Amino acid sequence: MAVAFAVFCFALLRGELGGVIDLATFPRPTMSATRVNGTEEMIIDGFLTEQSWSLADSITDFYQNKPNPGSPISERTVARVIYDDKYLYISAVCYDSHPDRIIVESLEQDFDSRSNDSFAFILDTFNDRKDAFLFLFNSQGAVLDMQISNDGADVNRAWEGIVYPKTRVFSNGWVLELAIPFNTLRFDHNSREQPWGINFLRRIRRKNEDAYWAPVETHELLLRINKAGTLSGLSNLRSSRNLNIKPFALASAQLKEPSRREADIGIDVKYGVTPSLTLDVSYNTDFSQVEADEERINLTRFPLFFPEKRDFFLENAGIFTFGDIRKFNYRMAPNRYGRDFFLFHSRRIGLAGGATIPIIGGGRLSGKLGNYELGVLDMQTAAAPSVDAANFGVLRLRRNILKNSNVGLMVVNKRSSGTNFNRGYGVDANFQLFRNLLIYSYYAATKDPDTRGINSASRVAVGWRDHFWDASFTYKQVDESFNPEAGFIRRRGVSEVYSTVGIHKRFRNRRLLELNPYAEINQIETLVSVTETRSASVGLDLLFADGSRLINKITNNYEGVLSDFSLYNTAVETGVYRFNSFSSYFTSNRSLPISADLAISGGGFYGGNRRTLMLKVLLRANYRLSAQLGAQRNEIDFSDSNFSADTYSLKLKYNLSTTLLNTLYIQYNAAENSLITNARLNFIHAPLSDLFVVYSEERDLGNPKQSTGYVAIKFTRLFGV
């Protein structure tokens, strides 16, 4: 009787009797990977007919973090892991009571995972609960892969690893079967036993349901490596030279001068110096295949931040991050997704004023050395009209301490012709304590021949986020002469204070999933205590069970303009401006054939009025063909003048398969009277090997002589040793 009662209690704890578990305290689970002897050929076809799969440990306990936190998954899911000398094999059988209602949004790489039925996993190969590889698949075999650093604080979505997946939809759901070469991953080859961190996610999109094997709390994602379970049983994994050579050939023609044709070659080399330290070398680096930036209207006094999109600079990019770091689901600035300062921003290499600067080549050494993370980069650019040749050097060292914290330093050097140079130095310390407390801090300084004295920037940010409360406080100061030429700084000569508090109320079995009211205040002063900006806001965010979201904010603004500035040829004079504004943003259920993002804002604006309307409509005929229409209208009315600044866009995607992808992107900027067209065909003819055909043009409709563009064909082939 006692034994039966004990078994009952354990089953209840595990949720095996249909009970609801506590996501915060549920113990981390463990599974075993089974080594197969290699006498049976593993055929990756989605049928799981090999006897080896029957020997594997079967994982079936998945628990929701939404919409019903702690409840067992609504559709049975079975995951297994086996391995041999060369590959790690993972399978998932995703049973579904309505397989005809499985949602597939796209076939493209790095698809929007929020809009698809999918299965995903993370592999923490060093079991340090900080860094991991993430792979996510939909039922048609499209792949989203990324590198995760600092327990989800840094996410590199552009990372690509070799993986061989195969999916199959059957009468009771869908199946995923895949093989990952061990050469794709980084791990400690010197250890005989290899305990790894691992977690699985099953997403059932029509139910807006996410279920995990190792449960994560409602405000967390698969990115939270510290919540992963343990994969045991891996042993005697073989090392390899891990040498990848990727040459490319390029042919291009300028649109203004069709007779001007160019051909070029280049090469990228990747070598695993150690199992955890990688050397990347590039010669004659080219990024002609990269998609054009999105056109944006700047109605502020300060520059906009544009993210990096070039693959070479994105791998292990998290190591080189230094600056206004923020973490998912923590509100630590008025714009939680914006960026105000980076000591190093790789877009400064090879790009200037919107023009492309030839990159001769360079190298990067990045990875782990015990408890240290190391990043070294050196790149050389060629001279261009009105731009000197320049060398960029970066050293980044970060030490992991405590359970999930780190301290580090960075040195950045940009040297142009002659004695012209710009250097940046910085130290930072980032702590995550008591599971939910963040303390992010840094101190940085710059030096160049034209400035003297201390030219520094510093910040301390404290944030708390649990299943109910969300609060933070930030103080930052930037000297007027602080000038990171190889980085990004939005505002100088100021001190800034930001504070917020809010709650997250979750609901079960309701159309409204989460209610998030909050208040925040932000004040920016000059270094002599003259207020430049002050805003006080109250907001209300609503998250619905179908995945749609409504975000609302009302703000009282104070702007002290210390010198005249211009907005699209309209002067804003020195003075003090007080005004109120509002904003509302709605994003609909992205899994529907027609979905939309709608934003409305308005109110006062520097003594006048502003009205903004933004609309993006996504039309999906099927998972092969989609069209996104976008428009943004900005109307500005002053007492003596008025103007509008509008943008319009069309993005068409037609994907014949997961290896043949086509995109057409057209943007019209009415404020600049410019038309930007970017068309790209991408044929992935082998793993991480591409054929690109690109047409790119920026047409100045007011002055056709200023128009530029090209047609290019680029071929790459990866050779691995």
N, C-alpha and C positions, 0 to 999 in steps of 0.2 A: 504493500500500500504506500509506504513511504517513498519507494523508488518511483512508483507511478506518479505520485504527487510532484516529485522532483523533476521528472521528465516533463510533466505538464507545465511547471513554472518556467523551465528553460525554453520550452516551445513558445510560451507566452512572451518571454523576453525577446525571442528572436522574431516575433511577429508571425509565427507559423500557424497560429490559430486564428488568423485574420484580425489580430489586434493592432492598435496603433502604437508605434514605437516613439520614443523621444529622440528626435534627430540629433540633439546636442550631446546626449550622453550614451548613445548606442555604441557598443564596443566596435573597434575596427576589425573587420573580418579578415580571414586568411583563406587563400586557395592554393592549390598545388599545380605547378606545371609538370606535365608528364613528358619525359624524354622518350622518343620513338627510336627504334634501332636502325632505321634507315633501309631495311630490307624491303619495305613497302613504299612504292612511289606515291608521293603526295601530289594529286592532281587538283589544282585549284579551279573548281567548276561550279561550286555552290550546291553540291549534292551530298557531301559528307558521308560518302559510301565507304571510305577507307576504315579499316578495322582500328587504326590508331585513334580515331575520334572516340570510339567506344571505351578506350582505356583512360580517357581524360576525366579529370575532376569536373563535374557539372555544376554550374552556378545558376541557381534559380531564384534566390531571395533578393528581390529588388523592392525598394521602398520609395514612395513618392516624396518629392519636396514641393510639388504643386500638381494639381490644384488642392489635393487633400494631404497635407504634410503628415508623414509617418505611416500612412496607410500602405498596404501591399499594392504592388503594381496591378493594374486592371487586366492586363493581357500577359499570359505566360511568356517568359523569356528564358532561354537557356544559353549560357556562354561557356566556352571551353578554351583551354590553352594547352598546346603541346609544342615541342621543339625538337630539332635535330642539330647537327653540327653547323648548319648554315643559316637556318631560318627559324623564326618564331612564328607559329601558326595560331590564329585566333578564329573562332567561329561563333556565330550567334544565330539562333533560331528564334525569330520574332513572330510568335503566333499572333493572329489577329482574327477576331470574330467577324470582321467585315473587310476582307482583303481588297475588295473593290473600292474601298474608301481610303486606302493608303495614299498619302499626299506626297507628290514629287514635284518640286518647284523648278529644278534646273539640273543640267548635266555638267555644268562648268566646274572647274577646280575652284576650291575655296568659295563654294556656294553659300547662300544665306541659310545657315542651319536652323534659324528660327521658323522657317517656312516649310520644313520638310519632316516627314517621318524619318528617323535616323537612329543609328547605333554608333556609340563612340566609346573610346577608352583613353586613358592616360597611362604612360609608362614612366615612372620615376626610377630611372635605371641606376642611379647612385644611392637610392633610398635615403636621400637627405631631406625629403619633405619640403624642398624648395624649388627644384627645377624638374621639368618633365617634357616629354613629347606627347602631343595630342593628335589622335586620328579620329575622324568622324565621317560616316558614310550614309548615303541615302539608299533607297531600295533599288535604284538603277545603277549603282556603282560609282557615283560621283564622290570625290574625295575632298575633304577639308583637313589640312594638316598644319600644325603650328608648333613653335617652341614656347614654353612657359617658363618664366623666371620669377624668383622672389615670391613664390607662393601665389602667383596670379597677378602680381603688381605690374609685371612686364609681359606682354603678349606679342610675339612675332608671328603675325598671320601670313607673312610671305615665305616663311621657311617651307621647303619642300623636301620630302624624303622618299626614297624608293619603296613602294609598297605594291603588292600584286593582289588586288581584290577581285572577287566575283560574287555577284548577287543573283538571286533567283526568287521570283514571286510564285507562290504555289497556292493551292486552294485554301490553306489555313494560315497564311501569313507570308513572310519572306525570310530568306536565308542570306547570311553574309559569311563568306569564307575568304581568308586572306593569308598571305605570307609576307613577312617583313624580313629582309636580309639583316643579319646582325651587323653588317657593315653600315647600315643606315643609322644605327643607334650608337651612342657613346656610353661605355660602362667600364668598370674596373676589371680588365682582363687578368690582373694578377691575383684576384680572389678566386679560390676554388668554388666556394659557395656564393651564389648571387641572389640574395633576397632583394626584390624590387618592390617599389610601391606601384599599386595598380588600382584603377577604378573603372567601372562601366556605367554608361548612361544609355537608357532607352527612351526615346522621345516619340510619343504618339500625338501627332500634331492636331488632329481633329478634336481631341479631348483636351488640348493644351496641357498634356501630362508629361512630366519629366520624372523618371524613376532611376535611382542609383543603387548599385550593389553596396558600396560603402556610403551610407547616408550622409548627405550634406544638408545644412539648414536652409530655410526658405529664402534667405537673402544671399545665398552662395551659389556657385556654379561648379562645374567639373574642374575649373581652373584652380580650385582650392586643393592644392596638392597635399597639404597637411592632413586632409580628411581621408586620404586614400587608404585602401586596405593593403595587404601584403601578398605578393606572389612568391611562394617558396618553390623549391625543387629545381631551380636552375643551377647547374654546376658544370664546370669544365668547359666553359664557352671559349671557343677558339678565337685567337687574335688574328688580324690580317694587316696587310700593309695599309689598307684603306687609302689608296691613292686614286683620285679621280681627275681625269684630264678632259677638259671640255673646250675644244677649239670652235671657232665660228668663222663663217665666211659671209661677207656683206656686200651687196651691190645696191647702189642708190642713184637716183637722178633728181636734180633740183627742178621744181615746177616752173620757176621763173626762167630757167635756162635748161631746157630739155636736152640740149646737146652736151651739157655738163654732167657726165656720168662718172661715178667713182666706184671703185672696188677695193675691198680691204679685208684683212684677216686679223684675228686676235685669238687669245687663248686665256682660259681660266683653269687654274690648277688648285686642287684641294688635297691636302696630305695630312693624315692623322699622325702628328708628331708623337703623341702619346694617346692612349685610349680616350682621354678627356680634353686634349689640347689639339686644335686644328689650325693649320696654316693654309691661308687662301692667298694665291698670287694671281694677279690679272695683268695682262699686257694688251694695250690698245683697246681699252674697255669701251664698250658701246651699249647704249640703252635706247636705241631707236624703236624697240618694240614696246616700250612702256606706255601705258594709256595716259592720255592728256589729263592735266589737272582740271578739276571742276571750276568753272567760272563762278566767281563770288563778288558780290558788291560790298565794298568797304565804306561804311558810313560812320567811321570813327576817325580819331586823330592819329591812330597808331597802326602799325603793320599787322597783316594777317599771317597766321602760321599755316603752312602747307606741309602735309606729311610726306615722308620719304616713300617712294614706290619702287625703287630700283633694287633688284634682288641682291646684288653684291653687297650692298650696305645693310641689308635687312637681316641676314643670318647672324645670329648671336648679338643682334642689336641691343638687347636688354643689358648686356654687360656695359655698353658705352653710354647708358642713360645716366645723366646727371642733371638735376634741375628740379623743376616743379612737378615732381612725380605725384601722381594720384592713383588711387586704387579703386577698382570697380566697386560700385555701390556705396562708396564713401563720398559725401558731399564736402569738399575741401576748398572750393572756390566758387564764385558766382556762376561761372560756366564750368561745370565739372568735367567736360570733355575738351575744353580749350587748353592751350599751352601758352605760357607767358615767358618762360626762360628755359633754355637748354645751353649748357656750356659748350657742347658739341652737337651740331646738327648737320648730318651728312649731306643735306641738300646744298650746303655751301660749296661742295666739291663738284665741279663740272656744270654748275648752273649759276648765272648772274644776270639779274634784271630780266628774267624770262628767257634769256638766250642760253644756248648750249655751248659749253666750253669743252674742247677735246681733252680727254683724260688719257695721258700717255700710259699709265699703269701704276701698279703699287701692290701692296700686300697687307694682310691682316692675320694676326695670331690671336686666337681667342679660345677660351675654355676654362677648365678647372685645374688647379694645382693644389690638391688636398682640400683644405678649407678656404682656399683663395680662388677668386675668379680674376682672370687676367685678360686684358684686351690691349693689343698694340696694333696701330694702324699707321701706314705711311702711303700717301697717294701724291702723284705728280700730275699737274695739269699743264697743258701747253698754253702759249700766248694766243690771244685772240684780239680782234679790234677793240681798242680802249681797255683791254684787260691784260695785265701782266701774267706771265707764267707763275705758278705758285706751287709750293710744297706744303702738304698738310700732314702733320704728325700728331698722334694721339696715344697717350698711355693711360690705361685705366686699371686700377687694382682695387679689389673689394674683398674683404674678409668676412666670412660668415661667422656669426657669434650667437650665443644663446640658442634658443630653439628655432627661431625664425626671424633673425635680425642680421644686420650687417653694418660695417663701417668701411669707408673707402676713400680713395684719392684719385684725382684726374689731373693730367697735364695736357694741354692742347697748344700746338704751335703752328702758326701759319707764317710762312716766309715767302715773300715775293722777291722780285729783282732788287739787287743792290742791298741796302741795309734795312729795307722795309720789312717789319715783322709785327706780329700780334700774338701774344701768349696769354693763355688762360690757365689758372690753377684753381683747384678746389678740393675740399674735403667734405664728406657727407657721412651721416649716421642715420640709419633707418631702423626703427624698432617696432616689433609687433609683440605686445605683451598682453597677458590675460586673455588670450584668444581674440579679443575684439578691440584692443587699444592700439592705435598707431601713433608713433612719434617720428616724423620725417623732418630732417634738418640738414642744412648745408651752409658752407661759407666758401665763396669764390672771389677771385680777384683777376684783373687783367693788366697787361703791361704792353706798351708800344712806344716808339721813339718820340711821339708827339705829346704824351701826357706824363705828368709827374704826380707823386703822392699815392695815396691809397685809393684804388678804384675797385670797389668791392660790391658784392651782392650776398645777402644772407637771408635765411628763412628758417622758421620753426613752425611746424604744423602738427597739431594734435587732433586726432579723430577717434570717435567711438561709434561703432555700429554693431548692434545685435539684432535679434528678431523683432524688437519693438522700437528702440531708441536709435537716433542718428544725430550726432552732434560733433562739432569741430570748432577749432580756433586756430587762426594762422596769423603770424606776424612776419612781414618781409620788408627789407630795405635794400635799395639799389642806388649806388652813387651815380652822379650825373655823367661822369667820364668812364663808367664801366662799359667796356666795348668788346664783347666776344665776337670777333669777325668770323670765326669758324663755328659760331653757334647762333642762337636766336634770343633776342631780348625785345619784349614788346614795349616796355615803358621804363624810363630811367629817371634818376634824380627824384625818387619818391620813396616814401614808406607806406606800407599797406597793412590794414587790419581787416580780417574777415572772421565772422562768427555766425554759426547757424545752430539751430536745434529743431528737431522734428521727430515724428513718430511714424511707424509703419504698422498699421493694423491689418492683420490678415483674416480672411473669412474662408470658411469651408462650405462647399456645395452651394455657392452663390454666383450670380453673374458678375458681381463685383468681387475681385480677388484680393485687392489690396488698396487701402486708403492711406495716403501719405500727406498730411498737412505739415507745413514747416514755416519758419521765419528765419530771415538772415539779414545781416547788415555788413556793408563793405565800405571802408573809408580809405582814401588815398590822399596823402599830403605831400607837399614838397619837403625837402630836408630842412627848411626853415619854418615848418609848421603852418604853411598856407594850404588850406583844403582845396584840392583839385576836383576830386570826385567823392561823392557820398551817396549811397543808395541803401534804402531800407525796403525790404520786400516781404510779402507773405505769399505763400504758394500752396497749391493743392494738386497733387498728382494722384491719378486714379488708374489702376491696372485691372483690366477685366479678364474674365475666365477664358475668353476666346483669343487672348493675346493682344487685343487692342489696348491703347493707352491714351489718356488725356492728361495734359500737363498745363497748368494755369499759374500765372504769376501777376501780381500787381506791385508796382514799384514807385516809391517816391524818390526822385533824383535831384541831386545838386551837382552842377558842373561849374567849376571855376576855370574859365579859359584865360590863361595868362598871356597869350599872344594869338594874333589872328591866324586862322588856318582856313583852307579851302576844301569844300566838298563839291567835286564835279563842277568847278569854275564858279561856285557860289561861296562868297566869303562869310565866315562866322567870326564876328568881331570879339575882341577882348571884353570880358565881362562875367557876371555871375548869372547863371540860368537855373531856375527851379521849375520842375515840371513833374507830372505824373505820367506813368505809362502802364500798359498792360500787354500781356502776351498769352496766347493760347495755342497749343499744339496738339493735334490729334493724329495718331497713326492707327489704321484699321487692321483688321485680321489679315495678316500677310499670306495666309494659306489659301485665300479665296482667289478665283480667277481674275477678279478685279479688286485691287486694293489701292489705298491712297494715303498720302501724308498731307495734312492741311495745317498751315500755320497762319494765324492772324495776330498782328500786333499793331499798336498805335498809341496815340497820346501826344504829349508835348515833346518838343525837340529843339533845343537851343533857341528859345524865343518863338518858335513856330510850331508846326504840327507835322507829324509823320504818320503815314499809314502804309503798312506792309502786308501783302498777301502772298503766300507761297503755297503752291500746289504741285504735288507729284503723284501721278497716276500710273500704276503698273498694270498692264494688260498681259495676261498669260493665256495664249491659245492652248498650249500644252507645255511639257517640260523641255521641249526643244525650242519653241518660239515664244519670245516675249518682247514687249515694247514698253518703255518708260517715257512718259511725257512730263516735262517739268516747266514751271513758269514761276517767276518771282517778280512782283511789282512793288516798287517803292515810290511813294509820292511824298514829296517834301514841300511844305508851304511855309514861306517866311513872309514877313509883312511887305517886303518890297520885291520879292521874287519867288519863283517856285520852279521845281524841276522833278523829273522822274528818272529813276535808275532801274532798269529792268533786265532780266536775263530769261532766256528760253532754251530748252534743251530737248533733244530726242535721242534715246539710246535704244537701238534694236539689237537683239541677240538671237542668233539661229545656230543651234548646236546640233550637228548631225549625230554626234556620239560624245563620249567623255574624252575623246582624243582629237576631235575636229570641231573647233570652236570659232565662231564668227561674231564680230561686234562692229557696229556702226554707231559713232557718237558724234552728234552735231550740236553745237552750242552757239547761240547768238547773244552777244552782250550789247544791248541797245545803248547803254551809257558810253561805251567805247566805240560803238558802231563797227563791231568786228564779228566775223563769222569763223568759227573754229570747227574743223572737220577732222575726225580721226577714224579710220576704218582699219580693222585688223583681222586677218585670218591666222589662226594658230593650229597647226597640225602637230600633235605630239606623236612622233613616229617611233619613239622608244622612250623608256623611262628617263625623265629629266632631259630629253632631247627634243628640239623643236624646229619647225619650219614656220617662220613668220613672213607674211606679206602685209606691208603697212603702207597706208596712204595717210599723210598728215599735212594739213594746211591751215594757216591762220591768215585770213583775208581781211584787210583793212578796207571796209566798204567806202570810207571817205577818201582814202588815198591808196588806190590799187598798187602804186609803186612800192608801198611799204609791205605788201603781202609777201609771205614766205611759205614754203612747203616742200615736201619731198615724197618720193615713192621709194620704198626700200624692200629688199628681200634678204632675210637673214636665216642662215642655217646653222644649227648647233648639233653636236653629237657628243654624248657622254661616254667616255671609256673608263672603266673601272678596273683596278688591279687589286 
